[in-house]
Amino acid sequence: MHVGQKLRTALRGPPGRLVFKVGGGDAERFRLVRRFDGHRDGVWHVTTDSARNICASASAVNDRLYLFMLFERRDLHLPDQTARVWWINSGACLYTYTGHTGSVNCVSFAPQAEAQSDLTIATASGDQSAHIWKVPACMQVLLTSDDDEEDRALVDSGGPDCDVMQSNVEGIKIKNALVRLTGHTSVVIGCDWLAGGNQLITASWDRTANIYDVERGEILNILSGHEMELNHCSAHPNQKLVVTSSKDSTFRLWDFRETIQSVAVFQGHQEKSGKLAILKSPGQQLCDVVVLLLDPDEFVWFVICVSWFAKIRISSNPLARKAFNFSSVSSVLFSTGDRIVSGGDDRTVKVWDLRNMRSSISTIRLSSAANRLSVSTHGAIAIPLDNRYVHIYDLTGSRLSRVPNRRCHTRMVSCAAWADDHPNCNLITCAFDRGVAGWKVLLTKD
């Protein structure tokens, strides 16, 4: 799906509403319990730190969205361009980072040896950089047991079956980064910490991913090979493995466990539709080319008025790609049990076995394009969708139990993140309606 089409979907307002689609039975199995209010623009990303009971969100609207809003004569406001740290227990905003000059597209907590140590956070931005900044350990002072009483004083603002707490406090503002990581020539769309917390991977629209030494701010490795802009990147929590996903319908697995790095390319998400297209032939400026799909993986070119044709693979020719509807891989991440989970605009989420990546071991078919996924430690996949829904499946492709609809988001859901084992709020979602929501989900199979 092109960016413009995604923005139209994201800005489509009521009467549609985002509901959490999980399934059948007791309303107590799924409940909206928090609203983290404060962002002024669409929220692109959310992540959690379960050890500290906190979450972080990243927000902003890019230039294309502003042009769309101008064209639609919608109200404009100052861009957000912030990342925020929230306390899950109460929904209070603890910190707001304002150091970026562009859209904040991703936020990631560094792995910490101790819960009482300073918290290091990375953010990726449309200003072509990633920033490293810290939250002091003294933030624990803000998290007192007095808020437990506040938790019980819930404000019912989401309907008779929805207990929702709201907070509009901006918290402490942080303006300066400890380290600014530069080197990309376009938007930095994603970031993640490698095992150990000393290195960071970033994904960019310049078609590359960079690995940085965070302490020195130096680029250690440039991962190139994708033919189109990158959408997402993720690092294995324990091993020297990273994955990157792209609009070129592929994701790549990069292995640094050996002295010589290796990379494997996977084309698990692509819409193969036969159609006719008229294109300009490279090197044949006076001739058009009729491109006809004869095989799911191959093209045959017939050149008008020229008595030759050539057979080429679609993965090796950008011109041929334009003739067909290719699916962007929106996110890919590692899961428990040597699994990789990927989702794309082809309305599928696929689960792969890291030990045998020849084909996916399960495929989840959806009603809309999938955005940034999250997999819990218990193997539950939270899938945010363009159509304002969130679906939950397990790693075998089975949908988990479902409950009646709950009103929350009203526009495209961009990301979801599990807060594993939190007693009251174990799933966080964010959307283009400027909202971040916390849910209590009881996971049971139908």
C-alpha positions in Angstrom: 0.0 0.0 0.0 1.4 3.4 -1.0 2.0 6.0 1.7 -0.8 8.2 0.3 -3.3 5.4 0.5 -2.3 4.7 4.1 -2.7 8.3 5.0 -6.2 8.4 3.5 -7.0 5.3 5.6 -5.5 6.8 8.7 -7.5 10.0 8.4 -10.8 8.3 7.7 -12.9 9.2 10.8 -16.1 8.0 12.3 -18.5 6.3 12.0 -15.8 3.6 11.9 -14.1 2.8 15.1 -11.2 0.7 16.2 -12.2 -2.3 18.2 -10.1 -5.0 19.7 -11.2 -8.1 17.9 -10.5 -11.2 20.0 -13.3 -13.5 20.6 -16.3 -15.0 22.1 -17.7 -14.7 25.5 -17.2 -12.8 28.7 -16.8 -9.0 28.6 -14.3 -9.2 31.5 -11.8 -11.0 29.3 -11.0 -7.8 27.4 -11.2 -4.3 28.9 -10.0 -0.8 28.1 -8.3 0.5 31.3 -6.0 3.3 30.3 -5.8 6.3 27.9 -2.4 7.9 27.7 -3.4 11.4 26.5 -1.1 14.2 25.4 0.2 13.7 21.9 -1.0 16.3 19.3 -0.4 14.2 16.2 -0.7 10.6 15.1 1.3 8.1 17.2 3.6 5.9 15.1 5.1 3.6 17.7 4.8 2.3 21.2 7.0 0.0 23.3 7.1 -1.2 26.9 9.6 -1.9 29.7 7.8 -4.5 31.8 10.4 -4.5 34.6 9.7 -0.9 35.3 6.0 -0.9 34.4 6.5 1.9 31.9 5.8 2.4 28.2 7.0 4.9 25.6 5.4 6.4 22.5 6.6 8.2 19.4 4.6 10.8 17.5 4.5 13.3 14.6 2.9 13.9 11.2 5.0 14.0 8.1 4.8 16.5 5.3 2.6 14.3 3.1 0.0 14.2 5.8 0.1 18.0 6.2 -0.5 18.3 2.4 -3.4 15.9 2.7 -4.9 17.9 5.6 -4.5 21.2 3.6 -6.2 19.6 0.6 -9.0 18.3 2.8 -9.2 21.7 4.6 -8.7 20.1 7.9 -7.6 21.9 11.0 -3.8 22.2 11.3 -1.8 22.4 14.5 1.9 22.5 15.5 3.6 19.1 14.8 4.2 17.0 17.9 7.7 15.6 17.1 8.1 14.1 20.6 8.6 10.8 22.4 6.9 10.3 25.8 7.5 8.0 28.7 4.4 6.9 30.6 3.8 5.0 33.8 1.5 2.1 32.9 0.0 1.8 36.4 -1.7 5.3 36.3 -1.3 6.5 32.7 0.7 9.5 33.9 3.3 11.0 31.5 6.7 11.0 33.2 9.0 12.4 30.6 8.7 14.1 27.2 11.7 14.2 24.8 11.7 17.2 22.4 15.1 17.0 20.9 14.1 15.9 17.3 13.3 18.4 14.5 11.3 15.8 12.5 8.7 13.1 13.0 9.6 10.6 15.8 9.0 7.3 14.1 10.2 4.8 16.6 11.3 4.5 20.2 13.2 1.7 21.9 14.3 0.9 25.5 17.9 -0.3 26.0 18.2 -3.6 27.7 19.2 -2.9 31.4 21.0 -5.2 33.8 19.2 -3.7 36.8 15.8 -2.2 37.1 17.2 0.6 39.3 19.8 1.8 36.8 19.4 4.8 34.6 17.1 4.1 31.6 18.6 4.6 28.1 16.2 5.3 25.3 16.8 5.5 21.5 14.5 7.3 19.1 14.4 7.3 15.3 13.3 10.4 13.4 12.4 12.0 10.1 15.3 14.4 10.7 17.5 11.6 9.3 19.0 10.8 12.7 18.6 8.6 15.8 19.0 10.1 19.3 20.2 8.4 22.5 18.9 10.0 25.7 18.5 8.9 29.3 15.9 8.9 32.0 17.4 9.0 35.5 16.8 6.2 38.0 15.3 8.8 40.3 12.1 8.5 38.2 11.2 5.7 40.7 10.4 8.5 43.1 7.5 9.5 40.9 6.1 6.0 41.0 4.8 5.9 44.6 2.3 3.4 46.1 -0.1 6.3 46.5 -1.1 5.9 42.9 -2.6 2.5 43.7 -5.5 4.4 45.3 -5.7 6.5 42.2 -5.9 3.4 40.1 -9.0 2.4 42.0 -10.6 5.8 41.3 -11.3 5.0 37.6 -12.9 7.6 35.4 -15.6 6.0 33.3 -15.1 7.8 29.9 -15.3 4.9 27.5 -18.8 3.6 28.0 -20.6 1.6 30.6 -18.4 -1.5 30.2 -15.1 0.4 29.9 -13.0 1.6 32.9 -10.6 4.3 31.6 -8.1 6.4 33.4 -6.8 9.6 31.6 -3.8 11.8 32.1 -2.8 15.0 30.3 0.4 15.8 32.2 3.5 16.3 30.1 5.9 15.3 32.8 9.6 16.4 32.8 10.8 17.7 29.4 14.2 16.5 28.1 15.6 18.7 25.3 19.1 17.4 24.6 20.4 14.0 23.4 23.4 12.4 24.9 24.4 11.1 21.4 23.2 11.9 17.9 23.6 9.1 15.4 23.9 10.4 11.9 24.8 8.9 8.5 21.5 8.2 6.8 20.4 10.3 3.9 16.7 10.0 4.4 14.0 9.4 7.0 15.0 7.0 9.8 11.9 4.9 10.3 13.0 2.3 12.9 15.6 1.4 15.6 16.3 -1.4 18.0 19.0 -2.3 20.5 21.3 -5.3 19.8 21.9 -7.8 22.6 24.1 -6.3 25.3 22.8 -2.7 24.8 26.1 -1.3 23.3 25.0 -1.3 19.7 21.9 0.0 17.9 20.4 -0.8 14.5 18.5 1.8 12.5 16.4 1.4 9.4 15.9 4.2 6.8 14.1 5.2 3.7 17.6 5.5 2.1 17.3 1.6 1.6 20.0 0.9 4.2 20.2 -0.2 7.8 23.1 1.1 10.0 24.6 -0.6 13.1 26.2 2.0 15.5 28.5 1.8 18.4 26.3 3.9 20.7 29.0 5.1 23.1 31.3 6.4 20.3 28.5 7.3 17.9 30.2 5.6 15.0 28.8 3.4 12.2 30.1 -0.1 12.5 28.3 -1.6 9.6 26.0 -0.5 6.7 23.5 -3.2 5.7 22.5 -2.6 2.1 20.7 -4.7 -0.5 17.0 -3.7 -0.2 15.6 -2.3 -3.4 13.1 0.1 -1.8 12.7 2.0 1.5 12.9 0.1 4.7 9.9 -0.1 7.1 11.2 -1.8 10.2 14.1 -3.5 11.9 14.4 -5.8 14.9 17.3 -7.4 16.8 17.3 -10.8 18.5 17.3 -10.4 22.3 20.2 -12.9 22.9 22.0 -13.6 19.6 23.8 -11.5 17.0 20.9 -11.6 14.6 18.9 -8.8 13.1 16.0 -8.6 10.6 15.0 -5.7 8.3 11.8 -5.3 6.3 11.1 -3.2 3.2 8.6 -1.9 0.8 10.2 -4.2 -1.8 8.1 -7.1 -0.5 11.0 -8.8 1.2 12.6 -9.1 4.7 16.2 -10.0 5.3 17.9 -11.9 8.1 21.4 -10.7 8.9 23.6 -13.1 10.8 26.7 -11.8 12.7 27.4 -14.9 14.8 30.4 -15.8 12.6 33.4 -13.7 11.6 31.9 -13.2 8.1 28.4 -11.9 8.2 25.7 -13.6 6.1 22.3 -12.5 4.8 19.2 -14.4 3.7 16.4 -12.8 1.7 12.8 -13.9 2.1 9.9 -13.0 -0.3 7.0 -14.1 1.9 4.7 -11.2 1.3 3.8 -10.3 -2.3 0.5 -10.0 -4.2 0.9 -11.9 -7.5 -1.8 -10.6 -9.8 -1.7 -11.1 -13.5 -2.3 -7.8 -15.4 -1.1 -6.0 -18.4 1.0 -2.9 -18.2 2.6 -0.5 -20.7 6.1 0.6 -19.7 9.0 2.3 -21.3 11.7 -0.1 -22.3 15.2 0.6 -20.9 17.5 1.4 -23.8 14.5 1.4 -26.2 13.2 5.0 -25.9 11.1 4.8 -29.1 9.3 1.6 -28.0 6.8 0.7 -25.4 6.9 -2.6 -23.6 3.9 -4.8 -22.9 4.6 -6.7 -19.8 2.6 -9.9 -19.3 2.7 -12.1 -16.2 3.1 -15.7 -17.3 4.5 -17.2 -14.1 4.2 -16.0 -10.4 8.0 -15.4 -10.3 8.8 -14.4 -13.8 8.0 -11.9 -16.6 8.1 -12.1 -20.3 8.7 -8.9 -22.1 7.2 -8.4 -25.6 8.6 -5.3 -27.3 6.3 -3.7 -29.9 7.8 -3.5 -33.3 10.9 -5.3 -32.2 11.3 -9.0 -32.8 12.9 -10.1 -29.5 11.8 -10.8 -25.9 13.7 -11.4 -22.7 12.8 -13.4 -19.7 13.8 -11.8 -16.4 13.1 -12.3 -12.7 10.9 -9.7 -11.0 13.2 -9.4 -8.0 16.1 -8.2 -10.2 14.3 -5.5 -12.2 12.8 -2.4 -10.6 11.0 -1.4 -13.8 9.1 -4.7 -13.9 8.1 -4.3 -10.3 6.1 -1.2 -11.1 3.8 -3.3 -13.4 2.5 -5.3 -10.5 1.0 -4.8 -7.0 3.8 -5.7 -4.6 3.2 -5.8 -0.9 5.3 -3.9 1.6 6.5 -5.8 4.6 5.5 -3.5 7.4 7.3 -5.3 10.3 9.3 -8.3 11.2 10.5 -9.4 14.7 11.9 -12.3 16.6 9.7 -14.4 18.9 10.1 -17.1 21.5 11.1 -20.6 20.4 13.3 -19.6 17.5 10.4 -18.0 15.6 10.2 -15.0 13.3 6.9 -13.2 12.7 6.3 -10.9 9.7 3.4 -8.8 8.6 2.6 -6.9 5.4 0.3 -5.0 3.3 -0.8 -8.2 1.6 -3.1 -8.7 4.6 -1.2 -11.6 6.0 1.0 -12.3 9.0 3.4 -15.2 8.7 5.3 -17.2 11.3 8.7 -18.7 10.4 11.0 -21.2 12.0 14.4 -19.7 12.3 16.0 -23.1 11.9 14.2 -23.7 8.6 13.2 -20.6 6.7 12.3 -22.2 3.4 8.6 -21.5 4.0 6.4 -20.2 6.7 5.0 -22.6 9.3 1.7 -20.7 9.6 -0.1 -18.0 7.8 -2.8 -15.6 9.3 -5.1 -14.0 6.8 -6.6 -10.7 7.8 -9.2 -8.2 6.6 -6.7 -5.3 6.3 -3.0 -4.5 6.0 -1.0 -5.2 9.2 1.2 -2.7 10.8 3.9 -3.0 13.6 3.3 -6.3 15.4 4.1 -7.4 18.9 4.5 -11.0 20.3 4.2 -11.7 24.0 6.4 -14.0 26.0 3.5 -16.4 25.9 3.4 -16.5 22.1 0.4 -14.2 21.5 0.6 -12.0 18.4 -1.1 -8.6 18.6 -1.8 -7.4 15.1 -2.7 -3.7 14.6 -4.5 -3.1 11.3 -5.3 -0.2 8.9 -9.0 -0.7 9.4 -8.9 0.4 13.1 -9.0 -3.2 14.4 -6.5 -5.2 16.4 -6.5 -9.0 16.1 -4.8 -11.5 18.5 -3.5 -14.8 17.3 -1.1 -17.4 18.6 2.0 -18.7 16.8 0.1 -21.6 15.2 -2.3 -19.2 13.5 -5.3 -19.8 15.8 -7.3 -16.8 16.8 -7.5 -16.3 20.6 -10.8 -15.8 22.5 -13.0 -12.9 21.5 -15.0 -10.4 23.5 -17.7 -7.8 22.5 -16.5 -4.6 20.8 -14.9 -1.8 22.8 -14.6 1.7 21.6 -11.1 3.2 21.5 -9.2 4.2 18.4 -11.0 5.9 15.5 -8.2 5.7 12.9 -5.5 3.4 11.6 -3.7 1.5 14.4 0.0 1.8 13.8 1.6 -0.3 16.5 1.0 -2.6 19.5 3.2 -3.7 22.4 2.7 -6.3 25.1 3.4 -5.4 28.7 3.9 -9.0 29.7 2.4 -10.1 33.1 1.3 -6.6 34.1 -1.7 -7.4 36.4 -4.0 -4.6 35.1 -2.8 -3.4 31.7 -0.9 -6.0 29.6 -1.3 -4.5 26.1 -0.6 -1.0 24.7 -1.8 0.2 21.3 -1.4 3.5 19.4 -3.1 5.0 16.4 -3.4 8.0 14.1 -6.1 9.4 16.2 -3.3 10.7 18.5 -4.3 8.1 21.1 -2.3 5.6 23.1 -4.5 3.0 24.9 -3.9 0.3 27.5 -5.9 -2.9 27.6 -6.4 -5.8 30.0 -6.5 -8.9 28.0 -7.1 -12.5 29.2 -5.8 -14.9 26.6 -7.7 -18.0 26.1 -8.4 -20.1 23.0 -11.8 -20.7 21.6 
